[in-house]
């Protein structure tokens, strides 16, 4: 069994993050011994998955679905594939938005326009997908 401090150190998060993960249901409630949280070493892998998903841009609700929201007959790798496909599309949309903003900034650096409207007239800003 590992204390909350030991788990936090092993996975590189604050103890408050672990308490939060527990509170919102991303990790199971810890066993309490004399009022202190104790976790089995198996929790390390789950937290690493949570951190990986967060770093890839997954929201808390998406991580919950990823971890628990599928039929138990669907393997974790299939869950990842389904969610990764969706997230990849979202990331591509974000990349496209950033490229447009980069064009706006590049144009503004060589522009002597008196208004933003003038600067924007030569830049095509795609409508956001709904």
C-alpha positions in Angstrom: 0.0 0.0 0.0 1.1 3.5 -0.8 0.4 6.8 1.0 -1.1 9.7 -0.9 2.3 11.4 -0.8 4.1 8.4 -2.2 1.6 8.1 -5.1 1.8 11.8 -5.8 5.6 11.6 -6.0 5.6 8.5 -8.2 3.3 10.0 -10.8 4.4 13.6 -10.5 1.2 15.3 -9.3 0.2 17.2 -6.2 -1.7 15.4 -3.5 -4.5 17.8 -4.1 -4.8 16.5 -7.6 -5.2 13.0 -6.3 -7.9 14.1 -3.8 -9.6 15.9 -6.7 -9.4 12.8 -9.0 -11.0 10.8 -6.2 -13.7 13.4 -5.6 -14.8 13.5 -9.2 -14.6 9.7 -9.7 -11.5 9.4 -11.9 -9.9 7.2 -9.3 -11.6 5.0 -6.7 -11.9 6.1 -3.2 -8.7 5.2 -1.3 -8.7 2.9 1.7 -8.4 4.8 5.0 -6.1 3.7 7.7 -6.2 5.9 10.8 -7.8 8.6 8.6 -5.0 8.6 6.0 -5.5 7.6 2.4 -3.7 4.4 1.2 -3.7 3.2 -2.4 -2.7 0.0 -4.0 0.2 0.2 -6.5 -2.3 -0.4 -9.3 -3.5 3.2 -9.0 -0.2 4.4 -10.6 -1.1 3.1 -14.1 -4.6 4.6 -13.9 -3.2 8.0 -12.9 -0.6 7.8 -15.7 -3.4 7.2 -18.2 -5.3 10.2 -16.8 -2.2 12.4 -17.1 -1.6 11.2 -20.7 -5.2 11.9 -21.7 -5.0 15.4 -20.1 -1.8 16.2 -21.9 -3.5 15.1 -25.2 -6.3 17.6 -24.6 -8.9 15.3 -23.2 -11.4 17.0 -20.9 -12.4 15.4 -17.5 -15.7 14.1 -18.9 -14.0 12.5 -21.8 -11.5 10.8 -19.5 -14.3 9.4 -17.4 -15.9 8.0 -20.5 -12.5 6.6 -21.7 -11.9 4.9 -18.3 -15.4 3.8 -17.4 -18.0 4.9 -19.9 -17.8 2.0 -22.4 -19.4 -1.4 -22.4 -17.0 -3.8 -20.5 -16.8 -5.9 -23.6 -15.0 -3.1 -25.4 -11.2 -3.3 -24.8 -9.3 -0.3 -23.6 -7.4 -0.2 -26.9 -10.7 0.1 -28.8 -11.8 2.9 -26.4 -8.6 4.7 -27.2 -9.1 4.3 -30.9 -12.6 5.6 -30.8 -11.8 8.6 -28.7 -8.5 9.3 -30.5 -10.3 9.5 -33.8 -12.6 12.1 -32.4 -9.8 14.0 -30.6 -7.6 14.0 -33.7 -10.4 15.8 -35.7 -10.7 18.3 -32.9 -6.9 18.9 -32.9 -6.9 19.4 -36.6 -9.6 22.0 -36.3 -7.5 23.8 -33.6 -4.4 23.6 -35.9 -6.4 25.2 -38.7 -7.5 28.0 -36.4 -4.0 28.6 -35.2 -2.8 28.8 -38.8 -5.4 31.4 -39.6 -4.4 33.4 -36.6 -0.8 33.1 -37.6 -1.7 34.6 -41.0 -3.5 37.4 -39.3 -0.4 38.2 -37.2 2.0 37.8 -40.2 -0.2 40.2 -42.2 -0.4 42.7 -39.4 3.4 42.8 -39.1 3.7 44.0 -42.7 0.6 46.1 -42.7 0.2 49.8 -42.6 -3.6 49.8 -42.5 -5.5 52.3 -40.4 -8.0 49.7 -39.1 -8.4 46.0 -38.4 -11.1 45.8 -41.0 -8.6 46.7 -43.7 -6.1 44.1 -42.5 -8.8 41.4 -42.3 -10.2 42.0 -45.8 -7.4 39.9 -47.4 -7.6 37.0 -44.9 -10.2 34.3 -45.2 -11.4 33.3 -41.8 -13.2 29.9 -41.9 -16.5 29.5 -40.1 -16.2 27.4 -37.0 -17.8 23.9 -37.3 -20.8 23.4 -35.1 
